[in-house]
Amino acid sequence: MNHLYLHCRPGFEKECAAEITDLANATGFFGYSKAEPGTALVTYVTHEPEGAYQLIRELDFASLIFTRQWFAGQAVALPDPKDRLTPLLAEVEKLPSCADWWSETLDTNEGKSLSALSKKFSRPFAQGLKARSLLRASSPLRLHLLFLSGAEALVGVSPVANSARWAMGIPRLRQPSQAPSRATLKLEEAWHHFIPAVEWEERLAGGMRGIDLGAAPGGWTWQLVNRGMFVDAVDNGPMAESLMETGQVKHHVVDGFVYQPKKPVDWLVCDIADKPARVAQMIGERAVQGQFREAVFNLKLPMKQRYAEVVKLRQRLQELFAENELNVQLAFRQLYHDREEITGHIRVTG
């Protein structure tokens, strides 16, 4: 397997391709990326015959910013619309055994149009896997099946422990009816991505204190309140009355860049629409000043050189923390609910 397939947000294929190429080279793998704009898919081809399979086990999936999901495999031609099963199962037999399998589509209109075919094909494919004993419960791998069209599909594998927890990397989150804006899902998804589920009760506990910079109308504040936290909501704009009625929110009518808390808090969240360098610097300085233990923040990306900008901002933050001898866990990800932005997470560890 020398093909690595990566799901990404439509329109960010260039950034996804640049990132996987850089990381592969740094890990000692060499190849090239193929990415067509608007397809939500990047293919990285390694020069080694089994390079993609080795790469997907050695690279840390959590370190990727623009990749939603990945798997190593091959494209399969399906010339006979009456028998797509035979060539697909023949290709699966060449792959390592997997514990389970996912049927996926690309996050495009064309990809979504194939969802009916994908669903219809799921049952016979599952029966074929069982009949040929191609699944093994103890395997650390997962099988992926992705239709590119009625005449072509991709099949491959990913390590369950080193890939996204959701098919195509898209979490199935419901918009809370009580939340004052759809932006609330960005913070919820960030927690799902950056915090292991077994640590939620400890790191997102009731009674904690939080700050929401750029809070109005309160989509992110709602998530903090819903976890039982007390929140300083900072914004010149109005907050949702329903949040103010909880008694857990204090509204500070002031610019988020100007506001300074009287005491350190457990959580700082920030969704201010401003230059990414300015926001990143502000969050970094607040970390150095000891204002929070953990933070989630969004960085609005420029129209051009988006990947280069992310690399530059990450390096600046790393240098700032090193200069101040601050130990932190720093990570970035373009979440499903992000648009022209990425989400950052900081956890101060010492």
C-alpha positions as a printed Julia matrix, in Angstrom:
350×3 Matrix{Float64}:
   0.0     0.0     0.0
   1.69    3.15   -1.19
  -1.42    5.37   -1.37
  -2.56    7.36    1.66
  -6.03    8.9     1.35
  -6.97   11.91    3.46
 -10.39   13.49    4.0
 -10.36   17.27    4.42
 -12.64   20.27    4.23
 -13.58   21.18    0.63
 -11.39   24.06   -0.48
  -8.52   23.11    1.84
  -6.99   20.34   -0.29
  -3.87   22.45   -0.93
  -3.26   22.95    2.8
  -3.9    19.29    3.6
  -1.5    18.2     0.84
   1.26   20.59    1.96
   0.96   19.44    5.55
   1.07   15.69    4.88
   4.03   16.17    2.53
   5.98   18.11    5.16
   5.21   15.62    7.93
   5.98   12.59    5.76
   9.34   14.06    4.74
  10.18   14.88    8.34
   9.39   11.28    9.3
  11.67    9.9     6.59
   9.06    9.04    3.96
   9.16   10.6     0.53
   6.5    10.88   -2.11
   4.1    13.36   -3.64
   0.56   14.62   -3.09
  -2.35   14.77   -5.52
  -5.14   17.2    -4.7
  -7.92   18.56   -6.89
  -9.63   21.7    -5.55
 -13.12   21.15   -4.17
 -12.89   17.34   -3.95
 -12.37   17.12   -0.14
  -9.76   14.42   -0.84
  -5.96   14.34   -0.92
  -3.89   11.37   -2.08
  -0.32   11.03   -0.87
   1.72    8.53   -2.9
   4.86    7.15   -1.29
   7.86    5.84   -3.22
   8.07    2.73   -1.02
   5.65   -0.14   -1.89
   4.25   -0.31    1.67
   5.11    3.28    2.55
   1.55    4.51    3.17
   0.81    1.64    5.55
   4.01    2.33    7.49
   3.42    6.09    7.48
  -0.09    5.83    8.87
   1.26    3.85   11.82
   4.24    6.11   12.53
   2.73    9.58   12.11
   0.62   10.87   15.0
  -2.86   11.5    13.61
  -3.6    13.96   16.41
  -0.79   16.22   15.13
  -2.5    16.75   11.76
  -4.37   20.04   11.38
  -6.15   19.87    8.04
  -6.85   16.1     7.82
 -10.21   14.87    9.1
  -9.66   11.15    8.51
  -7.16    8.95    6.71
  -6.54    5.41    5.5
  -3.92    3.56    3.46
  -5.16    1.55    0.51
  -5.83    1.45   -3.22
  -8.39    2.49   -5.81
 -10.54   -0.29   -7.24
 -12.13   -0.17  -10.71
 -15.75   -1.37  -10.84
 -16.45   -1.95  -14.54
 -19.58   -4.06  -14.02
 -22.39   -2.19  -12.21
 -24.12   -5.53  -11.63
 -21.14   -6.94   -9.72
 -19.22   -4.42   -7.68
 -18.83   -6.86   -4.83
 -16.36   -9.31   -6.4
 -13.56   -6.83   -7.24
 -13.96   -5.03   -3.9
 -13.73   -8.21   -1.83
 -10.76   -9.34   -3.92
  -8.95   -6.12   -3.0
  -9.91   -6.43    0.67
  -8.36   -9.91    0.75
  -4.99   -8.3    -0.03
  -5.25   -6.04    3.03
  -4.48   -6.87    6.67
  -7.46   -8.16    8.66
  -9.6    -5.51   10.35
 -11.85   -5.49   13.39
 -14.69   -3.6    11.71
 -15.42   -1.42    8.71
 -16.86    1.96    7.77
 -18.64    3.02    4.62
 -17.73    6.62    3.75
 -18.36    9.31    1.15
 -16.57   12.54    0.38
 -17.87   15.75    1.96
 -18.99   17.23   -1.36
 -22.3    17.38   -3.21
 -21.04   14.69   -5.58
 -19.93   12.57   -2.66
 -23.28   12.95   -0.89
 -25.07   11.9    -4.08
 -23.36    8.5    -3.69
 -24.7     7.96   -0.17
 -27.68    5.98   -1.5
 -25.35    3.6    -3.36
 -23.15    3.33   -0.29
 -26.07    2.44    1.97
 -27.53   -0.03   -0.52
 -24.16   -1.73   -0.88
 -23.48   -1.99    2.86
 -25.47   -5.15    3.51
 -24.05   -7.32    0.69
 -20.55   -6.03    1.45
 -20.91   -6.94    5.13
 -22.21  -10.38    4.18
 -19.29  -10.85    1.79
 -16.77   -9.92    4.49
 -18.36  -12.43    6.86
 -18.56  -15.21    4.27
 -14.85  -14.86    3.51
 -13.88  -14.39    7.17
 -12.16  -11.11    6.37
 -12.81   -9.46    9.75
 -10.97  -10.3    12.96
 -12.24   -8.8    16.22
  -8.77   -8.6    17.79
  -7.3    -6.55   14.93
  -6.14   -2.97   15.75
  -7.21   -1.86   12.27
 -10.38   -0.58   10.66
 -11.45   -1.13    7.05
 -12.65    1.83    4.96
 -14.81    1.69    1.83
 -15.33    4.92   -0.09
 -17.17    5.18   -3.41
 -15.73    7.83   -5.75
 -18.36    6.96   -8.36
 -20.42    4.0    -9.43
 -17.38    2.75  -11.34
 -14.59    3.37   -8.82
 -14.05    3.01   -5.08
 -11.26    3.25   -2.54
 -10.58    0.55    0.04
  -7.99    0.73    2.77
  -7.17    0.45    6.45
  -6.42    2.76    9.35
  -5.24    2.09   12.92
  -8.27    2.48   15.21
  -6.09    4.14   17.86
  -4.42    6.5    15.36
  -7.3     7.88   13.33
 -10.5     9.86   13.79
 -13.18    8.42   16.04
 -15.88    9.17   13.46
 -16.44    8.08    9.88
 -14.92   10.7     7.53
 -13.8    12.51   10.69
 -17.22   14.12   11.1
 -18.75   13.98   14.6
 -22.52   13.62   14.74
 -23.42   16.48   17.08
 -26.9    17.89   17.53
 -27.53   21.6    17.73
 -28.84   22.29   21.27
 -32.19   24.06   20.99
 -31.36   26.26   24.0
 -28.02   27.52   22.61
 -28.2    31.06   21.21
 -26.06   30.35   18.12
 -24.81   27.51   15.95
 -21.25   28.47   16.9
 -21.84   26.46   20.08
 -21.01   23.26   18.18
 -17.46   24.45   17.48
 -16.59   24.41   21.17
 -18.33   21.09   21.78
 -16.48   19.48   18.88
 -13.19   20.96   20.12
 -13.7    19.27   23.49
 -14.47   15.97   21.78
 -11.29   16.26   19.75
  -8.84   17.58   22.34
 -10.08   15.94   25.54
 -10.43   12.16   25.97
 -13.97   11.2    26.99
 -12.74    9.58   30.22
 -11.3    12.95   31.33
 -14.37   15.12   30.77
 -15.67   14.84   34.32
 -12.32   15.99   35.69
 -11.37   18.67   33.17
 -14.86   20.01   32.42
 -16.28   19.83   35.92
 -19.2    21.73   37.41
 -18.19   24.64   39.6
 -15.2    25.56   37.46
 -14.72   29.14   36.33
 -14.35   30.24   32.73
 -13.86   33.31   30.56
 -15.43   33.69   27.12
 -13.75   36.4    25.03
 -15.96   37.62   22.19
 -18.89   35.89   23.83
 -22.04   37.51   22.35
 -24.64   36.19   21.88
 -23.35   33.28   23.94
 -22.9    30.11   21.88
 -19.65   29.17   23.6
 -20.77   30.52   26.97
 -23.74   28.16   26.75
 -21.41   25.15   26.56
 -19.55   26.28   29.69
 -22.79   26.94   31.57
 -24.17   23.59   30.43
 -21.19   21.93   32.12
 -22.05   23.75   35.35
 -19.34   26.42   35.11
 -19.47   30.08   36.12
 -18.55   32.37   33.26
 -17.24   35.89   32.71
 -18.68   36.67   29.27
 -16.7    39.46   27.61
 -18.18   41.32   24.64
 -19.51   44.76   23.72
 -22.52   43.06   22.17
 -25.62   41.77   24.02
 -25.77   38.31   25.58
 -28.79   36.0    25.3
 -31.2    36.74   28.13
 -31.66   33.03   28.81
 -27.98   32.74   29.74
 -28.08   35.76   32.04
 -31.07   34.26   33.85
 -29.03   31.2    34.87
 -27.11   33.22   37.45
 -23.89   31.61   36.18
 -22.89   34.39   33.78
 -21.47   37.87   34.42
 -21.43   40.08   31.33
 -18.46   42.44   30.94
 -19.2    45.07   28.29
 -15.62   45.57   27.15
 -13.3    44.57   24.31
 -11.92   41.05   24.67
  -8.36   42.2    24.03
  -8.61   44.73   26.86
 -10.34   42.65   29.55
  -8.14   41.29   32.33
  -9.48   38.8    34.92
  -8.98   39.39   38.63
  -8.15   35.72   39.25
  -6.94   32.77   37.17
  -9.67   30.54   35.73
  -9.95   26.92   34.69
 -11.04   27.65   31.12
 -10.57   30.47   28.64
 -12.41   30.28   25.32
 -12.15   32.8    22.51
 -13.93   33.17   19.17
 -12.95   36.73   18.26
 -12.93   37.59   14.55
  -9.6    39.39   14.2
  -6.19   38.88   12.64
  -4.96   35.39   13.6
  -1.54   36.68   14.66
  -3.13   39.14   17.08
  -5.44   36.54   18.59
  -2.68   33.93   18.91
  -0.33   36.42   20.57
  -3.03   37.5    23.03
  -3.86   33.92   24.01
  -0.18   33.04   24.34
   0.49   36.02   26.59
  -2.46   35.16   28.8
  -1.08   31.62   29.15
   2.31   33.0    30.2
   0.58   35.29   32.71
  -1.11   32.28   34.28
  -4.65   33.38   33.5
  -5.99   29.9    32.69
  -5.3    26.18   32.86
  -6.84   25.31   29.49
  -7.97   27.32   26.48
  -9.81   26.78   23.21
  -9.54   29.53   20.62
 -10.29   30.08   16.95
  -7.91   31.64   14.43
  -9.49   33.09   11.27
  -7.17   32.24    8.38
  -6.11   34.59    5.55
  -7.26   33.97    2.0
  -3.76   32.96    0.83
  -0.82   31.12    2.37
  -3.1    29.54    4.96
  -0.89   26.59    5.81
   2.22   28.79    5.98
   0.37   31.16    8.35
  -0.59   28.3    10.66
   2.98   26.98   10.78
   4.27   30.48   11.56
   1.75   31.1    14.35
   2.38   27.71   15.92
   6.12   28.35   15.91
   5.64   31.78   17.51
   3.59   30.3    20.33
   6.1    27.51   20.89
   8.92   30.06   21.08
   6.93   32.24   23.48
   6.3    29.32   25.82
   9.93   28.17   25.62
  11.24   31.66   26.38
   9.08   31.77   29.5
   9.84   28.15   30.48
   6.15   27.3    30.39
   5.23   23.67   29.78
   2.11   23.36   27.67
   0.31   20.98   25.38
  -0.42   22.89   22.17
  -2.53   21.52   19.32
  -4.5    22.8    16.33
  -7.22   21.26   14.19
  -9.57   22.41   11.49
 -12.78   21.03   12.92
 -15.83   20.01   10.92
 -17.76   23.0    12.3
 -14.94   25.41   11.44
 -15.02   27.28    8.16
 -12.17   29.56    7.07
 -10.45   28.99   10.42
  -8.72   26.52   12.68
  -9.22   25.8    16.36
  -6.37   25.81   18.86
  -6.08   24.17   22.27
  -3.65   24.94   25.06
  -3.26   23.0    28.28
  -0.78   24.37   30.79
   1.03   21.46   32.42
   3.73   23.25   34.41
